[in-house]
């Protein structure tokens, strides 16, 4: 059969899509990334304004991460079943409404509930955004160019998040870090409706039981880690939470191993390499987001910085992540993912250990150099880790592997912040808080380094049945 002829205008169509679709899809992603980091800078202001205890501050950060991690794979499945554009618009609408509720929250409980809803919205629209990008920009060269701009925007959002939060809080109060999402999100919705095409949907089974047990397990685990110091580790509510976590985890694993439609293809677990890579992702995010949460409070409560000063002081320590991500791609392309992961995580583990000597009187430049170097090491490892996972999965399971990795990384962030909250609650002063918190971060990075050393090779095989 003769191939159909393509006119020059047809060939150029993807390029003519221009930058508006990129802007429309990046708006939601960047807002979701900013909301992970800007809130940390506002914690002291929220604590003072709403008389929120430490455990509630942890819920304000972790509530978003909890529902985001728990619903991320649901969002991908819904996009397949009902159409990526429809689910993207639905998720972004939820996110905008939840941001408004966060901004007008009269108390801490309402704010936590709104943050939970924000996470649901983000989990619905984020998987769809990259899928829609591949349909808008069909030409390989154009798509690569747009994805490069996309990655830069997302990386920049993560780096400047604390500064953006500091500026907004300084001039307009902590509520502004949520309310700013409303006009920006509405702009994103209008642009997406206008310039993003509808994408054909394809049927995909929803593993309701796995999703529900996963949500229940994460919710119970969060309750145990965050409220343990408040209720007491041996109290009835905490013991009940532990039991629920274990039972839900047991049924989740059982269903994934025996169910007809598991969340993650069983072929990926034919070797231990894929599980190890997900463990590395968990430990990396444990360290990165646990450290950010801890240092945000350390700068404000131990060193007396206000929100703007905190944002400015964290900026250089976060900006190096963008540089490290860029360098990692080149190193990985030449040497494979194992080397940058070993170098980056080894450097991060050593610096986290040195940071246990940090005090409120430590010179800012010593603080910035040490934290920045630690973050730089991690930023070299992260893209290499993603490359390793995709190598293991192959084209057949790339989407499922990426979704599983992202979910595990979010769970790592959730647990990292919760553990930092526990340390802040139980340690008697900042001397011991610094030692315990930075030691926990160092152990996480060291554990990830050991997993790389033991399990990650240039091409970890995945057996296909």
N, C-alpha and C positions, 0 to 999 in steps of 0.2 A: 504494500500500500504506500502511495506517495505521501510524504509528509505535507501538511497544509502550509501554504506560503504565508509568511508573516510580513506585513508591511512595515516600513520604517517607523510609522507612528505607533504601531502595536508594540514594536520592540522598545520604543522609548517611553512607553506609558508609565512603567514603574518609576523611572527617573522623574517624570513630570509630576509625580505625587508631591514633590517638594518637601518642605520642612514642617508644614502644618500638622500632618499626621504624627510625626515624631514629637512635636510639642504637645499635641493632645494626649498622647499615650504617656509621655514622660511626666506630665503634670501629676498624675496620680501616683506614679512610682516614687517620684521625688518627695511628695508630701508624706507618703508612708515611711520613707527612709528618714526624713526629718523628724517625724513624730517618735521615732525610736530614740533619738539623741537629744532633741531640744527639751524634752520633759525633765531630763536629769538636772539641767541647769535651774529649772524652776522649782525644784523640790523644797528648798528652804522657804521660798515665798509661799508655796502652797501650804506647807506646814504651819506657817504663821497665820495665814489668812483663814484657813479652815480648821485650825486647831487639830491637825491630823497627827496621830501618833506614828511612830516609825513603821510599824507593821502596815499601816494604811499607805504610807509613801511607797513601800515595796509593792503593794497591790496596784497602785497607780501606774507604776512602771511595768509590772509583770502581767497585769490584767490584759493589756494590749497584746503582749507577747503570747500569753496563754491561748487566747482565742485565735490569734493569727497562726500559731503553730498547729493547733488542733484542727483548724478548718482549711488549711492550705491545700491539702489533697482533695478535699471536698470541692473547693473552688475550681480546681483543674477538671474534675469529673463533670461538674455542672456545666462548665464551658464547652466540653465535648458534646454533652447531651443536648443543650439548649442554645448553643451558639456563643462564640467568644465575645462578640460585641454586646449581646444582650446581657450576659453575666458581668462584663466589664462595667457597663452603665449602671447595672443594679448595685454592684459592689461599691462603686464610687459614690452613688447616691447615699447608701448606708453610711459610708465614711464621712460625707459632708454633714449629714444629719447628726451623727454621733459627735462630730467636732463641735457643732453648735451646742449640743447638750453638755459637752465638756466645758465649754466657755461660759455657760450660764449656771453651772452646777452650784447649788446653794450649800452643799456639804460634801464631805469626803466620800460617803457611800454612793451618792449620785455620780460623783466624778469617776469612781471605780467602775460603776455600771456602764457609764458612757464609754470608758476606755475599753471595756470588754466588747461593746458594740463596734467601736472603731476597728478592733482587731478582726472581727467578722468581715467588715467591709473590705479591709485590706486583703484578707485571704481570698475574697471573691474576685477582686479586680486585678491583683498582681499576676496570677498565672496567665490570665487572658491577655495581658498587655504585650508580652513577648510573642505570643502566638499571633496576635493581630499584626505585629511588626513584620513578621515573615510573609504575611499575605499582602500587606500594603506595598512593601518593597520586594518585588519578586526577582528583580535583577540582582545577581550575586554581588557584583561590584558595589551597586548602590546600597544594598542591604548591609554589607560589611562597613561601608562608610557611616551609615546611620547608626549601626550598633556601636561603632566606636564613639560617636558623639553621645549616644545613650549611656554607655559605660562611664564616660567622663562626667556626665551630668550626675549620675547616681553616686559616683565616687566623691564628687565635689559636695553633694548634698550631705553625705555622711561626715565629711571633714568639717564643713562650716556649720553643721547643726548646732553645736554648743554656742557658737558666736551669734547665730541668728536668734537663738533662744534668749541669749543674754541681752541683745539689743532690744528685742521686743519687750522683754520683761522690764528693762530699765526705763523705757519710755512709756509703755502702755500697761504694764502689769502682767501677771502670769496668765490671765485669761486670754490674752492676745495670741499666745502661742497655739491655741486651739481655734480661736475665731478667725485667724488669718486663713485657715483652710476653707472657710465657707465661700468667699468670693473667688478664690483660686480654684476651688473644686467646681464651682458653678461654671467658670470659664472652661475648665477641662471637659465638663459634660456637654456644653454647647459645641465645642470644637469637635469632640468625638462623634457627636450625633451628626455633624455636618460633613466631616472629612473621612471618617473611618467606614469602610464598606462592611456589609454583612458577610459573614463567613459561613460556609456550609457546615452543618453540624453532623456528627456521626455518633451513633448509639454506643454507649459505654455503660456497663453495669455499675450501679452504686452499691458498694458494700456497706450497707447501713450499720450492720452489727459492729464491724471493725471501727467505723468512724465513731459510733456512740461509745464503745468501750475505750477508745483512745482519748476522747474528750473527758470521759469520767476519770480515767487514770491520771491525766495531766491535771485536772481540777483538784482531785484529792491530793496528789503530790504537792501541788502549789500550796494548798491549805496547810499541809503538814509542815513544809519548810518555812512558810511565812508566819504561821500562827503558833508554831511549836514553842518559841521563847515566851509567847504571851500566855498561852494556856498551861504550859508546862509539858515537857516531853512525855511524861507518863500519864497525863490526864486522859479522861475518857474520850473527848473529841479528837485528840491527836491519835490515840490508839485506833479509834474507828477510822480515821483518815488513812492510817497505814494499812489497815485491813482492806479497805476499799481499793487502795492503790494496788495492792498485791493481787487481789481477786480480779480486778479489771485487767491488769497486766497479763495474768495467766490466761484469761479468756481471749485477749487480743492475740497473744502468741499462738494459742491453740487454733483460733479461727484462721489466722494467717497461714498456718502450716497445713490445715486440713480443708479450708473453705474452697469453694469452686472458683471464686473470683477474689483473690487476695489483693490488698492495696499495693503491694510491691511484688513483682514477678519473682517466683521462687528461684528461677535460674540465677538471679543475682546473688543468692546466698549459697550457691553450689560450692563456693570456696569461702574462706574466712576474710578474703581481701576486701570485699565490699562492706562487710560489717565493720571492719577495722577503719576503713575510710570514713564511714559515718560516725564512728567513735571519735576520730580526729576532728571532724567538723563540730561535733558536740563540745569537745574540750576547748577548741579554739574560741567558739562563741562564749563559752563559760568564762574564759579569761577576758576577752575583749569587752563584753558588756558588763560583766561583774566589776571589772576595773574602772570602767567609765562611771558606773553608778557610785562606786566607793569614792573615787577621786573628786567627783562633783560635790559630794557632801564634805569631804576632807577640806577642799579649798574654801568652802563657805563657812563651815562650822569650826574647823580647827585653825584655819589661817585667816578667817575674817573677811574673805572676799565677798563682794556682792555679785549679783547675777551677771552683770556686764563684765566685771573683772574675771569672773570664772570662765565665761565664754572666750574672752581674749587669751587667758592663760592656757586654756585647753586647745586653742586653735592650732598652734604649731605642733602639738603632740598628735593631733588628728590629721593634719595636712600631710604628714609623712606617709600616711596610709595610701594616699593617692599616688605618691611617687613609688612606693614599694610595689603596688599593684602593677604599675606600668613596667617596672624593671622585671618583675616576675615573669611576664609574658615572654620576654626575650630570653631569659635564662632557661625557662621551661622548653622553649622551642629548640634550643641548642643542646641542652643536657637532659631533658626529660623532667618529670615532676618530682622525682625522689630527692635530687640534690637541693633545689630551693626549699623544699619542705624541711629537710634536715638542717640546713643552714639557718633558715628563718626561725624555726621553732627552738633550735638550740640557743640562738641569740636571745630570743624572748624569754626563755626559761632562766638564763643566767641573769638578765637584767631584772626580772621580777624578783629573783633572790636578792640582788643588791638593793632593790627598793625597799626591802624589809627594814632597812636602816633609816628610812625617811622619817623626818620629824616636822612639826609645824614651823620650826625655825630654819629648816633647810633652805638654802638659796633657791630662788625661783629657777635660775638658769640650770642649776644642778638637777632640779626636779624635772624641768622640761627636757633636758638632754636625756636623762635616764628613761622617762616615760616615752618620749618620742622614739628612742632607739628600740625600746621594747615593742612598741606598736609597729615600727618599721619592719622588724623581724617577722612579726605575725603577718603583715601585709604582703610579704614576699611568699609566704606559705599558702595563703588562701587561694589565689588563682591556680597555683600548682595542684592544690587539693582537688579543686573542681575538675581540672584536666584529668587527674588520675581517676576520678570517679567515672567520667565519661569514657575514658579508655577501657575501663573494666566493663562498662555496660554495653558498649558498642552501639551501633545505630538503632538496633531493634528495641533496646530498653533505655535509650538516652533520656526520654522525657520522664519516665518513672524514676530513674536513678536520680535525676536532678531534683525532682519533687521530694523524694525521700531525703536527700542531702539537705535541702532547704528546711524541711520540717525538723530534722534532727538538730540543725544549727539553731533554729529558733528555740527548741527545747533547751539546748545548752545555754542560751542567753537567759531564758526563764530561770533555770536552776542557778546560774551564776549570780544573778541579782538577788534571788531568794537567800542564797548562802551568805552573800555580803550583808544582807539585812540581819540575818541571824548573828553574824559576827559583831556588827554594830550594836545589836541589842544586848549581847552577852558579855562582850569584852569591857572591862572596867574603865578604860581610858584610851586616848588616841594612840599611845605608845603600843599597847597590846593589839588594838584594832588594826594598826598598820602591819604589825608582824603577822597576825593571823590571816588578814585579807590578802596581803601580797604573797604569803607562803602558799595560800590556796591557789592563787593565780599561777605561781611558779610550778606547783605540782600538776596543774592542768596542762600547762605547756610542756612540761617534762614528760607527762604521760602520753601526750600526743606525739612527741618526738620518739618515744619508745615504740609506739604503734607503727610509725613510719619505718623505723629501723627494722622492725620485725616483719611487717606485712607488705609494705609498698615496694613494688618493683617497677621497672620501666613500663612493662606491659603485663599487668596482673590478669591472668586468664579468667574468663567466665564460661563455664561449660554450658552448652545449649543442648536441650533435650528435644 
